[in-house]
Amino acid sequence: MPQSLLDRPGADEYAPYYAAYIRLVPPGDLLVHFERQRALMEHRFRALTPDRAGYRYAPDNWSVRDVLCHLTDTERVFSHRA
């Protein structure tokens, strides 16, 4: 069991499937990492023009905007689970 919510969870606190994802999280304060990621993603997506946001490399593939919406939805689900 972690000492605080900012510590890594113990291996008995998540399904083995998630171990690879948990290992990818850098050490340190998670809230600092979240803020850096948020700022970086905001910077990158604000730089997109509407034409670039709607770009699809093939007709049946997702646009950049679709991917962003999917990421947002996924983050909501994982935040709820956390």
N, C-alpha and C positions, 0 to 999 in steps of 0.2 A: 504494500500500500504506500503511495507517495506521501511524503511529509506535508506537502502543500499541493494545491492545484497546479502550481507551476513546475513541479517535478515530473519526471517521466513516470508513467504508470508502470506497475510491476507486470511481469509477463503473465501473471494470473488474472490481470484486469482487462484483457482484450483478447479477441480471437487471434489465433496464430496468423491468419491471413493479413492482419494489419501490422505485423512486426516489421516488414520491409518499409512501410510508410513511416512508422514511428522512428526507425533508425535514420531516416532522411531529415528529421527535424534537428537543426543544429543545437548544440548546448547553449544554455543561457536563458535569459528571461524571455518567455514566450510572448509576452505582451510587447516587448521591444521588437521582436521578429515580426509579429503581426503588423505593427505600425509601419515598419520598413516596407513590408510587402504591399501593404495598402497604398502607401505613397508611390511606390514604384509602378504598380499596376494602374493607378489613377493617372500618373504621368504618361504612361504608354498609351492608354486608351483615349485620353483627351487629345492626343496628337493625331488620332485617326480622323480622316475626312469622312463624310458620309459615303462617298464612293468606295473608299477603302474598307469601311466597316461592312459594307454590303458585298464585298468581293467574295466570289466562290471560284475555286480553281477548276471546278467541273459543275455542270448544272445540278446534279443530284447531291452535291456535298454541302456541308454547313458553311455559312458565311462567318466572317470574323465576329459579327454581331451575334450570330447564333451560338458560337463558342462562348462568348462572354456571358450570354444569358444562361447557358448550361453551367458554367463555372459558378455563377451567382446562385443558381438553384442548388447546386451541390454543396456549396458553402453553407447555405441555410440548413440543409438536411444534416450535415455533420455538426453544425453548431447546436442544433436541437438535440442530437444524440449525445453530444458532450455534456 
